[in-house]
Amino acid sequence: MFILMVVIFVLGYTMIALEHPLKIDKAASALLTGTILWAVYALNHAGILDLGLSPAWEMAKEKAHDVLELIKPGVQEGHFNRAWDTTVETGHNMIHFVVEDLEHHLVEIAEILFFLLGAMTIVETVDQHQGFKLITDKITTTSKVKLLWILSFLTFFMSAALDNLTTTIVLVALLRKLIDDKQTKWFFASMVVLAANAGGAWSPIGDVTTIMLWIGGQITAGNIIMMVFLPSLVTMVVPLAILSFTMKGTIQRPTMENGEDNDFTSPFEQRLLLIMGVCALLFVPIFKTVTHLPPYLGMLFGLGVIWVTTEIMHRKKPVVDKRKLTVIGILRKVDVPTIFFFLGILTAVAALQSAGHLAVLAGSLDDVFHNIYIINILIGLLSAIVDNVPLVAGAMGMYPIMDPGTTGFLADFVVDGVFWEFLAYCAGTGGSILIIGSAAGVAAMGLEKIDFIWYLKKISLLALIGYLAGAATYYFQMQLLGH
């Protein structure tokens, strides 16, 4: 059954990849994959957990042992094992653990979903008020190459200040105002994903994996910016340089539809909503730093402020206009299938993490290679297939933070050590190789309906070249510094 779970995940992943040929929405495939994996896990929990491959289950056993020792100091090891075996035979402890672990993952997944829902609603509100038109009007070039460089660098630095997911949502909204042709829009949105992931890797608040490492104490803000900035920049610039020689032509701007020509929003309202939207997004990392609460609460606070503002601003307008401009009406336009897609794919990965598949994968990498550069490069490549969050969590669990005076191989695992820095780069940028490999990619895929196979043919090789170029840059950078 342990292997069957891998087979189910591969089949579900294949259905997502072949969404267009199969004519089955990827959200449906993702939901089925996630729920079936947990059902197989729950129905066969005893056999799967008895393998001893689930770190969470082994930790639960250790905690139970510690509690029993506190309650009954005289209990012998053999007595504990027999008592533990008895409870395992009933299946009560194991199935209780599976349900609790699912609930634990659900909290983490819900935080991502509420963050995504809040960000999408804020961006949609600004867009409905024609706020992004103030930015797109400043971008006058129609050259594909020039526009690609402008948007990529804008994305790169915005992602570091906000995060790669939010930045992707904002830039995709901008692209809808700049580009009419669907294939061209897909290409630019895909390059936005690459630039957003590159920009998020060198900032402590730019990507969920760097946030994990920052909060966990493996890296510090100043050091990650200084050491990973150049490799991240190379990751973006190399594909852009290649495209500068291969991409030709100009873009065609979309024509305004009826009701899109400022007949129901004033210039003041456009400016106000753009400023409020940007401030709401920028406020999220500040909120998290000050309160130490999850980022989704900061996003929902910003949405609440914008919601109240639009209700007051438009209270005297005709009902037809109010429905277009207030958050209640805008919520009907939010892409709900994208939310369900996130839910399904994250639930599926959580099942593999809970059952121990990802721990086995991380341990195998360490046993086979035992080289921090190779391990991290492979983690980055794997993050294109499996969500980078559990991969990084697994890596963080594999190695403790070593003391500053540590020497030898383990010296790379001190705070701001080479392993943690390179892990932040690889896990942050490797997901760009496949459209489904990062939160930014999944968001762009959902918002613009980008085809998995199309991305694989057009973007994956560029992203891989950029990823390896950035990795090489980091390696030579460390050699020059004597590491």
C-alpha positions in Angstrom: 0.0 0.0 0.0 3.0 2.3 0.6 4.0 1.9 -3.0 0.4 2.1 -4.2 0.2 5.6 -2.7 3.1 6.6 -5.0 1.4 5.1 -8.0 -1.8 7.0 -7.2 0.1 10.2 -6.9 1.9 9.6 -10.3 -1.4 8.8 -12.0 -3.1 11.9 -10.5 -0.1 14.0 -11.5 -0.4 12.6 -15.1 -4.0 13.5 -15.2 -3.2 17.1 -14.2 -0.5 17.3 -16.8 -2.8 15.9 -19.5 -5.7 18.2 -18.6 -6.3 19.5 -22.1 -6.1 16.2 -24.0 -8.3 14.4 -21.4 -10.7 17.4 -21.2 -10.8 17.0 -17.4 -10.2 20.1 -15.3 -7.0 19.8 -13.2 -8.9 20.9 -10.1 -11.0 17.7 -10.3 -7.9 15.5 -10.8 -6.1 17.2 -7.9 -9.1 16.8 -5.5 -9.5 13.1 -6.4 -5.7 12.5 -6.0 -5.6 14.1 -2.6 -8.8 12.4 -1.2 -7.9 9.0 -2.6 -4.4 9.1 -1.1 -5.7 9.9 2.4 -8.4 7.2 2.0 -5.8 4.6 1.1 -3.6 5.8 4.0 -6.5 5.6 6.5 -7.7 2.2 5.4 -4.2 0.7 5.5 -2.8 2.8 8.3 -1.5 -0.1 10.4 0.6 -1.7 7.6 1.9 1.7 6.4 2.9 3.1 9.8 4.3 -0.3 11.0 7.0 0.2 8.3 8.5 2.9 10.7 9.0 5.4 7.8 6.8 8.1 9.0 8.8 10.7 11.1 5.6 12.1 12.6 4.4 8.7 13.8 7.8 7.8 15.3 7.8 11.1 17.1 4.3 10.5 18.4 5.5 7.1 19.8 8.5 8.8 21.5 6.2 11.4 23.1 3.9 8.7 24.3 6.8 6.8 25.8 8.0 10.0 27.6 4.6 10.6 29.0 4.3 7.1 30.3 7.7 7.4 31.9 6.6 10.6 33.6 3.4 9.0 34.9 4.9 5.7 35.9 8.6 6.0 36.5 8.9 2.4 37.4 7.5 1.0 34.1 10.0 -1.2 32.3 10.8 -0.8 28.6 9.3 -4.3 27.9 6.1 -3.4 29.7 5.8 -0.2 27.7 6.3 -2.1 24.4 3.7 -4.7 25.3 1.2 -2.0 26.3 2.0 -0.1 23.1 1.6 -3.2 20.9 -1.8 -3.8 22.5 -3.1 -0.3 21.6 -1.6 -0.7 18.1 -3.5 -4.0 17.6 -6.7 -2.2 18.2 -5.8 0.3 15.6 -7.1 3.1 17.9 -3.9 5.0 18.3 -2.9 4.8 14.7 -6.1 5.9 13.1 -6.4 8.7 15.7 -2.9 9.8 14.7 -3.8 9.7 10.9 -6.9 11.9 11.6 -4.9 14.3 13.8 -2.1 14.6 11.2 -4.7 15.3 8.5 -6.1 18.1 10.7 -2.6 19.4 11.3 -2.0 19.6 7.5 -5.4 21.1 6.9 -4.5 24.1 9.1 -1.4 24.7 7.0 -3.2 24.3 3.8 -6.1 26.5 4.9 -3.6 29.3 5.7 -2.3 29.1 2.1 -5.8 29.0 0.7 -7.1 32.0 2.7 -3.9 33.9 1.8 -4.5 33.1 -1.9 -8.2 34.0 -1.7 -7.5 37.3 0.0 -4.7 38.2 -2.5 -6.9 37.3 -5.5 -9.8 39.3 -4.2 -7.6 42.4 -3.5 -6.0 42.2 -7.0 -9.4 41.7 -8.6 -10.8 44.7 -6.7 -8.0 46.9 -7.9 -8.4 45.6 -11.4 -12.2 46.2 -11.4 -11.5 49.8 -10.4 -9.1 50.2 -13.4 -6.2 50.7 -10.9 -3.7 48.7 -12.9 -4.4 50.9 -16.0 -2.4 53.6 -14.3 0.6 51.3 -14.5 0.0 49.8 -17.9 -0.4 53.2 -19.4 3.2 54.0 -18.3 4.5 50.9 -20.2 4.4 52.1 -23.8 6.7 49.6 -25.5 5.3 47.0 -27.8 8.5 45.2 -28.3 8.3 41.7 -26.9 11.9 41.6 -25.8 11.8 45.0 -24.1 8.5 44.3 -22.3 9.9 40.9 -21.1 12.9 42.5 -19.5 10.8 45.3 -17.9 8.2 42.9 -16.5 10.8 40.3 -15.3 12.8 42.9 -13.3 9.7 44.4 -11.9 8.6 40.9 -10.8 12.0 40.1 -9.4 12.1 43.0 -7.0 8.4 43.0 -6.2 8.6 39.3 -5.3 11.4 40.1 -2.8 9.3 42.8 -1.1 6.0 40.9 -1.2 6.3 37.2 -2.0 6.3 35.2 -5.2 2.7 34.1 -5.0 1.2 37.6 -4.4 3.5 39.1 -7.0 2.5 36.5 -9.6 -1.2 37.3 -9.0 -0.6 41.0 -9.5 1.6 40.6 -12.6 -0.9 38.2 -14.3 -3.6 40.9 -13.8 -1.3 43.4 -15.4 -0.6 41.1 -18.4 -4.3 40.9 -19.1 -4.2 44.6 -19.8 -1.0 44.5 -21.8 -1.3 41.5 -24.1 -4.2 40.2 -26.2 -2.8 37.0 -27.8 -3.3 34.0 -25.5 -0.1 32.1 -26.4 2.0 35.3 -25.9 0.2 36.0 -22.6 1.0 32.4 -21.5 4.7 32.9 -22.3 4.9 36.2 -20.4 3.0 34.7 -17.4 5.4 31.8 -17.4 8.4 34.1 -17.4 6.8 36.0 -14.5 6.7 32.8 -12.6 10.4 32.2 -13.2 11.2 35.8 -12.2 8.9 35.7 -9.1 10.6 32.5 -7.8 14.0 33.9 -8.5 13.1 37.1 -6.6 11.6 35.2 -3.7 14.7 33.0 -3.1 17.0 35.8 -2.0 14.6 37.5 0.3 13.7 36.2 3.8 10.0 37.0 3.1 10.0 36.3 -0.6 9.1 32.6 -0.6 7.5 30.3 1.9 10.7 28.1 2.1 13.0 31.0 2.9 10.4 32.1 5.5 10.6 28.6 7.0 14.4 28.7 7.1 14.4 32.3 8.5 11.9 31.5 11.3 13.7 28.2 12.0 17.0 30.0 12.6 18.9 28.4 9.8 19.5 31.7 8.0 19.6 35.4 8.8 18.0 38.1 6.7 21.2 40.1 5.8 23.2 37.0 4.9 20.6 35.4 2.7 20.2 38.6 0.7 24.0 39.1 0.3 24.8 35.5 -0.6 21.8 34.4 -2.7 21.0 37.6 -4.6 23.6 37.1 -7.4 22.7 33.4 -8.1 19.0 34.3 -8.1 19.6 37.2 -10.6 21.6 34.9 -12.9 18.7 32.4 -12.8 16.4 35.0 -14.3 18.9 36.9 -16.6 20.2 33.8 -18.4 16.8 32.8 -19.8 16.1 36.4 -20.6 19.4 36.7 -22.5 18.6 33.5 -24.5 15.1 34.9 -25.4 16.6 38.2 -26.5 18.2 36.4 -29.4 15.3 34.1 -30.2 12.2 36.2 -29.5 11.0 38.5 -32.3 8.0 40.8 -33.0 5.7 43.0 -31.1 2.7 42.6 -28.8 -0.9 43.5 -29.5 -2.7 45.4 -26.8 -6.2 44.1 -25.9 -9.1 46.2 -27.0 -11.4 47.7 -24.3 -14.6 45.9 -23.7 -17.9 47.7 -23.0 -17.8 49.1 -19.5 -14.0 49.0 -19.3 -13.4 52.5 -20.4 -13.6 54.4 -17.1 -17.4 55.1 -17.3 -18.0 54.1 -13.7 -14.7 54.8 -11.9 -13.1 58.3 -11.5 -9.4 58.9 -11.7 -9.4 59.5 -7.9 -11.0 56.1 -7.3 -8.5 54.4 -9.6 -5.5 55.9 -7.8 -7.0 55.3 -4.3 -7.7 51.6 -4.9 -4.3 51.1 -6.6 -2.5 52.7 -3.6 -4.7 50.8 -1.1 -4.2 47.5 -2.9 -0.4 47.9 -3.0 -0.3 49.0 0.7 -2.5 46.0 1.7 -0.1 43.6 0.0 3.1 45.3 1.4 1.5 45.3 4.9 1.4 41.5 5.0 5.1 40.9 5.8 5.1 43.9 8.2 2.1 42.4 10.0 3.8 39.0 10.3 7.0 40.5 11.6 5.3 42.6 14.2 2.6 40.2 15.4 4.3 36.8 14.6 0.9 35.7 13.3 0.4 33.8 10.0 0.5 36.0 6.9 -3.0 35.2 5.8 -4.4 37.2 8.7 -2.5 40.3 7.5 -3.9 39.6 4.0 -7.5 39.3 5.3 -7.0 42.5 7.3 -6.0 44.4 4.2 -9.0 42.9 2.3 -11.3 44.0 5.2 -10.1 47.6 5.0 -10.6 47.7 1.2 -14.0 46.0 1.6 -15.2 48.7 4.0 -13.7 51.5 1.9 -15.5 50.3 -1.3 -18.8 49.9 0.5 -18.6 53.5 1.8 -17.2 54.9 -1.5 -19.9 53.4 -3.7 -22.9 53.5 -1.4 -24.7 56.3 -3.3 -24.0 54.8 -6.8 -26.6 52.9 -8.9 -27.1 49.3 -7.9 -25.6 48.1 -11.2 -22.3 49.9 -10.6 -22.2 48.9 -7.0 -22.4 45.2 -8.0 -19.3 45.7 -10.2 -17.2 47.6 -7.7 -17.9 46.3 -4.2 -16.1 43.2 -2.9 -19.4 41.3 -2.7 -19.8 41.5 -6.4 -16.1 41.0 -7.1 -16.0 37.8 -5.1 -18.2 36.2 -7.8 -15.4 36.7 -10.3 -12.7 35.1 -8.1 -11.3 31.9 -9.7 -12.7 29.2 -7.3 -11.3 26.3 -9.3 -7.8 27.5 -8.6 -8.5 27.4 -4.9 -9.8 23.8 -5.2 -6.7 22.9 -7.3 -4.4 24.2 -4.5 -6.5 22.3 -2.0 -6.2 19.0 -3.9 -2.5 19.1 -4.8 -1.4 20.3 -1.3 -3.6 17.6 0.3 -2.0 14.9 -1.9 1.5 16.0 -1.0 0.5 16.1 2.7 -0.5 12.4 2.5 2.9 11.5 1.1 4.6 13.5 3.8 2.5 12.0 6.6 3.0 8.4 5.5 6.8 8.9 5.2 7.4 8.9 1.4 9.2 12.3 1.5 11.3 11.4 4.5 12.5 8.3 2.6 13.3 10.4 -0.4 15.3 12.9 1.6 17.2 10.2 3.5 18.0 8.4 0.2 19.5 11.6 -1.2 21.8 11.9 1.8 22.8 8.3 1.8 23.6 8.1 -1.9 25.4 11.5 -2.4 26.4 12.9 0.9 27.4 16.1 -0.9 25.6 19.3 0.0 25.7 20.8 -3.5 24.3 17.7 -5.2 21.7 17.1 -2.5 20.4 20.6 -2.8 20.4 20.6 -6.6 18.4 17.4 -6.5 16.0 18.8 -3.9 15.5 21.8 -6.3 14.7 19.4 -9.2 12.4 17.4 -7.1 10.6 20.6 -6.0 9.4 20.9 -9.6 7.4 17.8 -9.0 6.6 17.8 -5.3 5.8 20.9 -3.3 9.0 22.5 -2.0 7.6 23.1 1.5 7.6 19.4 2.7 11.0 18.9 1.0 12.5 21.8 2.9 10.8 20.7 6.1 12.3 17.2 5.5 15.8 18.7 5.0 15.4 20.8 8.1 14.5 17.7 10.0 17.5 15.7 8.6 20.1 18.0 9.9 20.2 20.0 13.2 21.7 23.5 13.3 25.3 23.0 14.3 27.3 25.0 16.8 29.5 27.8 15.3 32.8 25.9 16.1 31.8 22.8 14.2 34.4 21.5 11.7 34.3 19.1 8.8 31.2 18.2 6.8 28.9 19.3 9.5 30.3 22.9 9.4 28.1 23.6 6.5 25.0 23.2 8.8 25.7 26.1 11.2 23.5 29.2 11.0 24.0 30.8 7.6 25.9 27.7 6.6 26.4 26.8 2.9 23.8 24.0 3.1 21.0 26.3 4.3 21.8 29.1 1.9 22.0 26.8 -1.1 18.8 25.1 0.0 17.0 28.4 0.0 18.2 29.0 -3.5 17.5 25.6 -4.9 14.1 25.0 -3.3 13.0 28.5 -4.2 14.0 28.5 -7.9 13.8 24.8 -8.8 10.0 24.8 -8.9 10.1 27.0 -12.0 11.1 24.0 -14.1 7.5 22.8 -14.1 4.4 24.9 -14.0 3.1 22.9 -11.1 6.3 23.1 -9.1 5.7 26.3 -7.2 2.8 28.2 -5.6 3.5 31.0 -8.1 3.3 28.5 -11.0 0.1 26.9 -9.8 -1.5 30.3 -9.4 -0.5 31.4 -12.9 -1.7 28.0 -14.3 -5.1 28.5 -12.6 -5.5 32.1 -13.5 -4.5 31.9 -17.1 -5.4 28.2 -17.8 -1.8 27.5 -18.9 -1.4 24.0 -20.3 1.1 21.8 -18.5 2.5 20.2 -21.7 2.8 23.7 -23.4 4.9 24.9 -20.4 7.0 21.8 -20.5 7.8 22.4 -24.2 8.3 26.1 -24.2 9.6 27.1 -20.7 11.0 24.1 -18.8 14.3 24.0 -20.6 14.9 27.7 -20.2 14.0 27.4 -16.5 16.4 24.4 -16.1 19.3 26.3 -17.8 18.7 29.3 -15.6 18.5 27.1 -12.5 21.7 25.3 -13.2 23.5 28.6 -14.1 22.4 30.1 -10.8 23.6 27.0 -8.9 26.9 27.2 -10.7 27.2 30.9 -9.8 26.6 30.1 -6.1 29.2 27.3 -6.2 31.9 29.5 -7.8 31.0 32.4 -5.5 31.6 30.1 -2.5 34.9 28.9 -4.0 36.1 32.5 -4.4 35.2 33.1 -0.8 37.2 30.1 0.3 34.3 27.8 1.3 
